[in-house]
Amino acid sequence: MSETSEDEQAQLQTSDEELSADEEPKKAQMPGKRMRKTTATIKKLKMSLMTMRPRPMRIKLNGDKALTWKDLGLNETLCKACDELMWKAPSKIQKEAIPIAIQGKDVIGLVETGSGKTGAFALPILHALLENPQRYFALVLTPTRELAFQIGEQFEALEVSNKYQTVDQLQQYYLFIPVKYKDVYLVHILNELAGNSFMIFSSTCNNTVKTALMLRALGLAAIPLHGQMSQNKRLAALNKFKAKNRSILISTDVASRGLDIPHVDVVVNFDIPTHSKDYIHRVGRTARAGRSGQAITMVSQYDIELYQRIEHLLGKQLPLYKCEEDEVMALQERVAEAQRTAKLELNDLEDSKGYKGGKGGGTKRSAAGGDHDDSEQFTGARKRMKPMGKGGNNNYKNKGGRWSYLLYPFRRDVESTTNQKRHDPTGTTVI
């Protein structure tokens, strides 16, 4: 036994160059114990690895039939984006990886360069993002900075091809108005679409507070939301709107992204966005999850160029939101009175919260940056104003969940206005 072991040991230690032609076949025919043991160990390792790791999923490719992007289960918007990028058909890695990734399962892909790896993971990421929009969604790690830029460009190319599209359930309109009567037209829209929930987008923090105070002076349940509010106050305002305790949310672009509020019926762009892409984010707050919705953009004589950029990005012209001018202008007197009330209340806010540290100095802060989430406590200005019409505030009761306090008095004003005519010195009849 010892001699045999020494022979086998010698054979294992002898290099291939030292073996003769006669010894090589003999070694192949009679492997030593150590080689047999090594082979058995390798087999055991392979079996254990096979049992530990999950079985790879294979996708049926329907024979030789060429698969389309739609066949992989991608969102229709992404299918159109791929067509616009001249991606005619999915590659092999994309055919196998995309359906698995869309299901939310883990995928490990190994393929040569230039075979479509980026699209294999970028498309499922964008597919999931379209289903559930969020501000921060995915992290892509790359070994080099240059590759990160390259992958980023492909993501941007896919987004540019589809991000300026809106859902079919969204009805979009524009309303051309003189900037002087902007508040009047806003109140008219709220009156005409009474019973819906509104998100009104304004350009500045101060405007959100001022507009909310004006609408409250008319008895409307409005609440502001802007970036100068503390986080707690922002959440409180948002929760009131989500809980339907407030039917009107007036916000800056801080609420244009990432918020999922299913019951938003109408979006009003009170101030047109400076950046055209912000329009898509704003109107995306309504018509979500298959529901219908409306978006109305108010365009003044100073906003024409900005509005034309939006239409250019959308690739279509929006219809005009029709409204009777006589009915709108009948609201002018009441809105003007509400504006005066809002201005006084805004001054009250500045007086009460205008200076840090109280008496003796400090820096003055705007009313918009105060600690009050919706300024409901500040009604002192309304008490100083004369009540509008007989019975004071009795004309402003909300009946049946609709804003009849606006409808009925204003309808009477409209009828009296349209039936009366006055003449100016030039002889022109003015209605």
ZALO-329894 format. One record per residue (C-alpha): residue number from 1; y, z, x. Coordinates in steps of 0.5 Angstrom, whole numbers. Last residue first. Example, Ala and Ser with C-alpha at 12.3 -4.5 7.8 and 13.67 -1.06 7.14 Angstrom:
REM residues 2
{r 2, {-2, 14, 27}}
{r 1, {-9, 16, 25}}
//
This chain:
REM residues 431
{r 431, {195, -43, -147}}
{r 430, {201, -46, -144}}
{r 429, {205, -51, -147}}
{r 428, {209, -55, -143}}
{r 427, {217, -55, -145}}
{r 426, {220, -54, -138}}
{r 425, {222, -47, -140}}
{r 424, {215, -45, -142}}
{r 423, {212, -45, -148}}
{r 422, {207, -40, -151}}
{r 421, {201, -41, -155}}
{r 420, {196, -36, -159}}
{r 419, {190, -37, -162}}
{r 418, {186, -37, -155}}
{r 417, {189, -30, -153}}
{r 416, {187, -27, -160}}
{r 415, {180, -29, -159}}
{r 414, {180, -27, -152}}
{r 413, {183, -20, -153}}
{r 412, {178, -19, -159}}
{r 411, {172, -21, -154}}
{r 410, {175, -17, -149}}
{r 409, {175, -11, -153}}
{r 408, {167, -12, -156}}
{r 407, {164, -14, -149}}
{r 406, {167, -9, -144}}
{r 405, {165, -3, -148}}
{r 404, {159, -6, -150}}
{r 403, {156, -6, -143}}
{r 402, {148, -6, -145}}
{r 401, {143, 0, -145}}
{r 400, {144, 0, -153}}
{r 399, {151, 3, -153}}
{r 398, {155, 5, -147}}
{r 397, {161, 8, -149}}
{r 396, {167, 6, -146}}
{r 395, {172, 5, -152}}
{r 394, {171, 13, -153}}
{r 393, {175, 13, -146}}
{r 392, {182, 14, -149}}
{r 391, {181, 14, -157}}
{r 390, {186, 8, -157}}
{r 389, {187, 4, -152}}
{r 388, {186, 5, -144}}
{r 387, {187, 12, -143}}
{r 386, {194, 13, -138}}
{r 385, {192, 14, -131}}
{r 384, {193, 21, -128}}
{r 383, {186, 23, -130}}
{r 382, {183, 17, -127}}
{r 381, {186, 19, -120}}
{r 380, {183, 25, -120}}
{r 379, {176, 22, -121}}
{r 378, {173, 23, -114}}
{r 377, {167, 27, -115}}
{r 376, {163, 20, -115}}
{r 375, {165, 18, -108}}
{r 374, {158, 14, -108}}
{r 373, {155, 17, -101}}
{r 372, {160, 22, -100}}
{r 371, {161, 24, -92}}
{r 370, {166, 19, -91}}
{r 369, {166, 13, -87}}
{r 368, {169, 9, -92}}
{r 367, {175, 13, -93}}
{r 366, {177, 11, -86}}
{r 365, {178, 16, -81}}
{r 364, {184, 19, -78}}
{r 363, {183, 22, -71}}
{r 362, {185, 29, -70}}
{r 361, {191, 33, -71}}
{r 360, {193, 40, -74}}
{r 359, {190, 41, -81}}
{r 358, {183, 39, -82}}
{r 357, {178, 38, -76}}
{r 356, {177, 31, -77}}
{r 355, {183, 28, -81}}
{r 354, {182, 23, -87}}
{r 353, {177, 27, -91}}
{r 352, {181, 29, -97}}
{r 351, {187, 25, -96}}
{r 350, {183, 19, -95}}
{r 349, {179, 20, -101}}
{r 348, {185, 21, -105}}
{r 347, {188, 15, -103}}
{r 346, {181, 11, -105}}
{r 345, {182, 14, -111}}
{r 344, {189, 12, -112}}
{r 343, {187, 5, -110}}
{r 342, {181, 5, -115}}
{r 341, {186, 7, -121}}
{r 340, {190, 1, -119}}
{r 339, {185, -4, -119}}
{r 338, {182, -1, -126}}
{r 337, {189, -3, -129}}
{r 336, {189, -10, -126}}
{r 335, {182, -10, -129}}
{r 334, {184, -9, -136}}
{r 333, {190, -13, -135}}
{r 332, {186, -19, -132}}
{r 331, {180, -19, -137}}
{r 330, {183, -24, -142}}
{r 329, {183, -29, -136}}
{r 328, {176, -29, -135}}
{r 327, {175, -31, -143}}
{r 326, {180, -36, -142}}
{r 325, {177, -39, -136}}
{r 324, {170, -40, -140}}
{r 323, {164, -40, -135}}
{r 322, {160, -45, -132}}
{r 321, {156, -43, -125}}
{r 320, {157, -50, -121}}
{r 319, {150, -53, -119}}
{r 318, {148, -52, -111}}
{r 317, {148, -58, -107}}
{r 316, {142, -59, -103}}
{r 315, {139, -59, -95}}
{r 314, {140, -51, -95}}
{r 313, {143, -52, -88}}
{r 312, {148, -57, -91}}
{r 311, {149, -53, -97}}
{r 310, {151, -46, -93}}
{r 309, {155, -50, -88}}
{r 308, {159, -53, -94}}
{r 307, {160, -46, -96}}
{r 306, {163, -44, -90}}
{r 305, {168, -50, -90}}
{r 304, {170, -48, -97}}
{r 303, {171, -41, -96}}
{r 302, {179, -40, -96}}
{r 301, {180, -43, -103}}
{r 300, {175, -38, -106}}
{r 299, {168, -39, -106}}
{r 298, {164, -34, -110}}
{r 297, {156, -35, -109}}
{r 296, {152, -33, -115}}
{r 295, {144, -32, -114}}
{r 294, {139, -31, -120}}
{r 293, {132, -29, -120}}
{r 292, {125, -30, -122}}
{r 291, {119, -26, -120}}
{r 290, {114, -29, -116}}
{r 289, {113, -23, -111}}
{r 288, {121, -23, -110}}
{r 287, {126, -27, -114}}
{r 286, {132, -23, -111}}
{r 285, {133, -20, -104}}
{r 284, {132, -26, -101}}
{r 283, {139, -28, -104}}
{r 282, {142, -24, -98}}
{r 281, {137, -26, -93}}
{r 280, {138, -33, -94}}
{r 279, {146, -33, -94}}
{r 278, {145, -29, -87}}
{r 277, {143, -36, -84}}
{r 276, {150, -39, -86}}
{r 275, {154, -34, -81}}
{r 274, {160, -32, -84}}
{r 273, {157, -29, -91}}
{r 272, {161, -31, -97}}
{r 271, {165, -25, -100}}
{r 270, {163, -23, -107}}
{r 269, {156, -26, -106}}
{r 268, {153, -24, -112}}
{r 267, {145, -23, -112}}
{r 266, {142, -22, -119}}
{r 265, {135, -19, -122}}
{r 264, {134, -14, -117}}
{r 263, {128, -10, -120}}
{r 262, {123, -11, -114}}
{r 261, {127, -8, -109}}
{r 260, {124, -9, -102}}
{r 259, {129, -8, -96}}
{r 258, {128, -12, -90}}
{r 257, {134, -15, -89}}
{r 256, {141, -16, -93}}
{r 255, {142, -8, -94}}
{r 254, {146, -7, -88}}
{r 253, {150, -14, -90}}
{r 252, {155, -10, -93}}
{r 251, {153, -7, -100}}
{r 250, {155, -6, -107}}
{r 249, {149, -4, -111}}
{r 248, {150, -4, -119}}
{r 247, {145, -2, -124}}
{r 246, {145, 6, -122}}
{r 245, {140, 11, -124}}
{r 244, {135, 5, -123}}
{r 243, {130, 9, -119}}
{r 242, {131, 4, -113}}
{r 241, {139, 4, -114}}
{r 240, {139, 12, -114}}
{r 239, {134, 11, -108}}
{r 238, {139, 7, -104}}
{r 237, {145, 11, -105}}
{r 236, {141, 17, -103}}
{r 235, {138, 13, -97}}
{r 234, {145, 11, -95}}
{r 233, {147, 18, -95}}
{r 232, {142, 21, -91}}
{r 231, {143, 16, -86}}
{r 230, {150, 17, -85}}
{r 229, {155, 12, -88}}
{r 228, {159, 8, -84}}
{r 227, {154, 2, -84}}
{r 226, {155, 1, -92}}
{r 225, {152, 2, -99}}
{r 224, {156, 3, -105}}
{r 223, {154, 5, -112}}
{r 222, {156, 2, -119}}
{r 221, {155, 5, -126}}
{r 220, {160, 1, -130}}
{r 219, {165, 5, -134}}
{r 218, {171, 0, -132}}
{r 217, {174, 6, -127}}
{r 216, {167, 5, -124}}
{r 215, {168, -2, -123}}
{r 214, {174, -1, -119}}
{r 213, {171, 5, -115}}
{r 212, {165, 1, -113}}
{r 211, {170, -5, -111}}
{r 210, {174, 0, -106}}
{r 209, {168, 3, -103}}
{r 208, {165, -4, -102}}
{r 207, {171, -7, -99}}
{r 206, {172, -1, -94}}
{r 205, {165, -2, -91}}
{r 204, {167, -10, -90}}
{r 203, {164, -17, -92}}
{r 202, {162, -15, -99}}
{r 201, {155, -17, -102}}
{r 200, {154, -15, -109}}
{r 199, {146, -13, -111}}
{r 198, {146, -13, -119}}
{r 197, {141, -10, -124}}
{r 196, {141, -14, -131}}
{r 195, {143, -11, -138}}
{r 194, {150, -15, -137}}
{r 193, {150, -22, -135}}
{r 192, {156, -24, -138}}
{r 191, {160, -17, -137}}
{r 190, {157, -17, -129}}
{r 189, {160, -24, -129}}
{r 188, {166, -23, -132}}
{r 187, {167, -17, -128}}
{r 186, {166, -21, -121}}
{r 185, {171, -26, -124}}
{r 184, {177, -21, -125}}
{r 183, {175, -18, -118}}
{r 182, {176, -25, -115}}
{r 181, {183, -27, -119}}
{r 180, {187, -27, -113}}
{r 179, {182, -31, -109}}
{r 178, {182, -37, -113}}
{r 177, {175, -39, -116}}
{r 176, {170, -44, -114}}
{r 175, {163, -41, -117}}
{r 174, {157, -43, -114}}
{r 173, {150, -43, -116}}
{r 172, {143, -41, -114}}
{r 171, {137, -40, -119}}
{r 170, {131, -37, -115}}
{r 169, {124, -38, -118}}
{r 168, {123, -44, -113}}
{r 167, {123, -40, -107}}
{r 166, {129, -41, -102}}
{r 165, {128, -45, -95}}
{r 164, {133, -44, -89}}
{r 163, {127, -41, -86}}
{r 162, {122, -46, -86}}
{r 161, {123, -51, -80}}
{r 160, {128, -46, -76}}
{r 159, {122, -41, -76}}
{r 158, {117, -46, -73}}
{r 157, {122, -48, -68}}
{r 156, {124, -41, -66}}
{r 155, {117, -38, -66}}
{r 154, {115, -44, -61}}
{r 153, {122, -42, -57}}
{r 152, {119, -35, -56}}
{r 151, {113, -37, -53}}
{r 150, {116, -41, -48}}
{r 149, {121, -35, -46}}
{r 148, {115, -31, -46}}
{r 147, {112, -36, -41}}
{r 146, {118, -36, -37}}
{r 145, {118, -28, -36}}
{r 144, {111, -28, -34}}
{r 143, {104, -24, -36}}
{r 142, {106, -25, -43}}
{r 141, {105, -19, -49}}
{r 140, {107, -21, -56}}
{r 139, {109, -15, -61}}
{r 138, {109, -16, -68}}
{r 137, {113, -14, -75}}
{r 136, {120, -11, -74}}
{r 135, {125, -13, -79}}
{r 134, {120, -14, -85}}
{r 133, {118, -19, -90}}
{r 132, {111, -18, -93}}
{r 131, {108, -25, -95}}
{r 130, {113, -29, -90}}
{r 129, {111, -24, -84}}
{r 128, {104, -25, -85}}
{r 127, {104, -32, -85}}
{r 126, {109, -32, -79}}
{r 125, {104, -28, -75}}
{r 124, {98, -32, -77}}
{r 123, {102, -38, -75}}
{r 122, {104, -35, -68}}
{r 121, {97, -33, -66}}
{r 120, {93, -40, -66}}
{r 119, {100, -44, -65}}
{r 118, {101, -40, -58}}
{r 117, {94, -42, -56}}
{r 116, {94, -50, -58}}
{r 115, {90, -53, -53}}
{r 114, {95, -54, -47}}
{r 113, {91, -49, -42}}
{r 112, {84, -48, -43}}
{r 111, {81, -44, -48}}
{r 110, {79, -36, -49}}
{r 109, {81, -33, -56}}
{r 108, {80, -26, -58}}
{r 107, {81, -24, -65}}
{r 106, {81, -18, -69}}
{r 105, {81, -19, -77}}
{r 104, {87, -19, -81}}
{r 103, {84, -24, -86}}
{r 102, {90, -29, -83}}
{r 101, {87, -28, -76}}
{r 100, {80, -30, -78}}
{r 99, {83, -36, -82}}
{r 98, {87, -38, -76}}
{r 97, {82, -37, -70}}
{r 96, {77, -42, -71}}
{r 95, {81, -48, -73}}
{r 94, {87, -46, -68}}
{r 93, {82, -46, -62}}
{r 92, {80, -53, -64}}
{r 91, {86, -56, -65}}
{r 90, {90, -56, -72}}
{r 89, {92, -63, -75}}
{r 88, {99, -67, -75}}
{r 87, {103, -62, -71}}
{r 86, {109, -67, -72}}
{r 85, {114, -61, -72}}
{r 84, {116, -63, -79}}
{r 83, {109, -63, -81}}
{r 82, {108, -56, -78}}
{r 81, {114, -53, -82}}
{r 80, {111, -56, -88}}
{r 79, {104, -52, -87}}
{r 78, {108, -46, -86}}
{r 77, {112, -46, -92}}
{r 76, {105, -48, -96}}
{r 75, {103, -41, -93}}
{r 74, {96, -42, -89}}
{r 73, {89, -42, -91}}
{r 72, {86, -46, -86}}
{r 71, {85, -52, -91}}
{r 70, {93, -52, -92}}
{r 69, {93, -54, -84}}
{r 68, {89, -60, -85}}
{r 67, {82, -60, -83}}
{r 66, {79, -67, -81}}
{r 65, {72, -68, -84}}
{r 64, {66, -69, -78}}
{r 63, {62, -63, -81}}
{r 62, {65, -59, -86}}
{r 61, {68, -54, -80}}
{r 60, {65, -48, -82}}
{r 59, {68, -42, -78}}
{r 58, {64, -38, -74}}
{r 57, {65, -30, -73}}
{r 56, {63, -27, -67}}
{r 55, {58, -21, -67}}
{r 54, {61, -14, -66}}
{r 53, {60, -11, -59}}
{r 52, {56, -5, -58}}
{r 51, {49, -9, -60}}
{r 50, {50, -15, -55}}
{r 49, {53, -10, -50}}
{r 48, {46, -6, -50}}
{r 47, {42, -12, -50}}
{r 46, {45, -15, -44}}
{r 45, {45, -9, -40}}
{r 44, {37, -8, -42}}
{r 43, {36, -15, -39}}
{r 42, {40, -14, -33}}
{r 41, {36, -8, -32}}
{r 40, {29, -12, -33}}
{r 39, {32, -17, -27}}
{r 38, {33, -11, -22}}
{r 37, {26, -8, -23}}
{r 36, {23, -15, -22}}
{r 35, {27, -16, -16}}
{r 34, {25, -9, -14}}
{r 33, {18, -10, -15}}
{r 32, {18, -16, -11}}
{r 31, {17, -23, -13}}
{r 30, {11, -27, -12}}
{r 29, {11, -35, -14}}
{r 28, {18, -35, -12}}
{r 27, {17, -32, -5}}
{r 26, {11, -36, -4}}
{r 25, {15, -42, -5}}
{r 24, {20, -40, 0}}
{r 23, {15, -38, 5}}
{r 22, {12, -45, 7}}
{r 21, {19, -48, 8}}
{r 20, {21, -42, 13}}
{r 19, {25, -37, 11}}
{r 18, {31, -35, 17}}
{r 17, {36, -39, 13}}
{r 16, {35, -36, 7}}
{r 15, {36, -29, 10}}
{r 14, {30, -24, 11}}
{r 13, {32, -17, 8}}
{r 12, {28, -18, 1}}
{r 11, {22, -21, 5}}
{r 10, {22, -15, 10}}
{r 9, {22, -10, 4}}
{r 8, {16, -14, 1}}
{r 7, {12, -14, 8}}
{r 6, {14, -6, 8}}
{r 5, {11, -5, 1}}
{r 4, {5, -9, 3}}
{r 3, {4, -5, 9}}
{r 2, {5, 2, 6}}
{r 1, {0, 0, 0}}
//
